[in-house]
Amino acid sequence: MDVNRLWLGMFALFVRHQKVAVDSTVYVAIDRTTWGDINLLMVSFIWRKRGIPLYWQRLETLGNSNLSVQKKALKVALSALCEYKVVVLGDREFCSVDLAGWLGEQSAYFCLRQKKSTHIQLHDEDWIALGELGLTPGTSCFYNQITVTESKGFGPVQVAGKWKRRYNGFAPDEPWFILTNLDSLEAAILAYQKRFSIEEMFRDLKLGGYCLEQSRTQGKRFMTMVLLIAIAYTCATTQGQRRKQNALLRYIAR
């Protein structure tokens, strides 16, 4: 059984049932999670502050995914959402300008978090690392039509930077630097914030709701369990409903 192909048909029905308007803007997040010897790459559809599994692949080795695997996963997602304007969200594992360039070729938008060591060039000036731009808690910046990475010379493109303000004496350790083809700071930051929905989903999958981590399933059975959870996840709109489904899924896992 091709689990992903089976799920894509169900996912299409889910999107249709939710009456997502054609040509509207939708968001997908690509991320990776591990537990034990399981290394799972997933693309999720962001809907109502939750990530709905769209495509997943268990990687053969531990560690970061490569560009080829990322493109394969995102190609499936973009094809499933071809009637919409798709914004792809990724953390620093997915910071590659090669990935950004490929997404642009697919007519997709992107918000990919960059490392502070990434260099940019502002209008033929000297190259400067993002970490040297001088952001402090509570400040932001937006650079339009610039070139990114001295080795690749990728551009023109935009970079949005934001360091959340100090709250109750606490501030994040560092700012966000987002490589994007969106046209404003606000659009880039609002989009990237949606990426954290996939982390909530991973928490639900592993421990917070469905306890996949405790099922100890392997191989095809593991992929089938993820399919069952994806189906349940699209049907459960509250944490209470997800908890009720958990007992059934744990029984199936045995």
Steps between C-alpha positions, in 0.01 A plus 500: 500500500632844403415679822574849373303456180202373699525796735528760222155401375360540851683829543340636182159416646596674826599822321182489293289446812663800668400711197844656456449758225688436175794741450505587870829499690579182694801409711701180523786428738784256439674359806667190637469321832680206658447255782709190550615378159205665322578806289184641345476777241155652468322773306189628675208717392445779752134519592344667805828520690577133444714318249303240302734226368521526122803289406746306713808290441712300739865574423743211476761667721498736795596864457389779270315441176663591170378727220388211279275354772363845589410573138329162462283561808412856402425404141227267626360775724504766228327262259228428758446875546542611140177703510632725777773754567738299717744647754764247612638544852824343620744535789879516473533142375327623186695824457658405166481765230486211254171394661377861489591525133321175420187614686503823301516296179189313619319835541486447876566755772744419778612608847818312594681584820869576453804453720647820642824417317325534161645790301300753300597780264310828503505681166862427399632575848729267695368161609379491859386215727141516621623481858689827445195706403463629856153377591410512869190374687193688379645604163452378143626562147404426141740496207348505153652375174835388642747218431550213744811282558828601345560154351160468329412865434129427526259782431338738473312391809380639833623442854280577801650525847322518833614467860203467731486758776589425857202383704508461880876530484534225238591528133584230241869425465515625143284652226328334208655560159259390228589456132182572307342607174211666683498875467483631857632445851150448638408238240824306555479498881129416513561214257802360682319502833262242356790253472475420870171322433699201372688482830166484683402220264821306570435534872149360453629213288778399737375567852240772532203323346561184298809353674656365180829498685366229734354278228841347409378429146753455219519490121175504301301473822653827617406677175147362528475630856596848378225467239243410766612795711478733198141387442414545868674837512286645223187384685596618849458872557570511874764358732230300679402326177863419426538341844192283445640377169833421663372189678369351176825568312709347777280189482553479123877536548504184710 
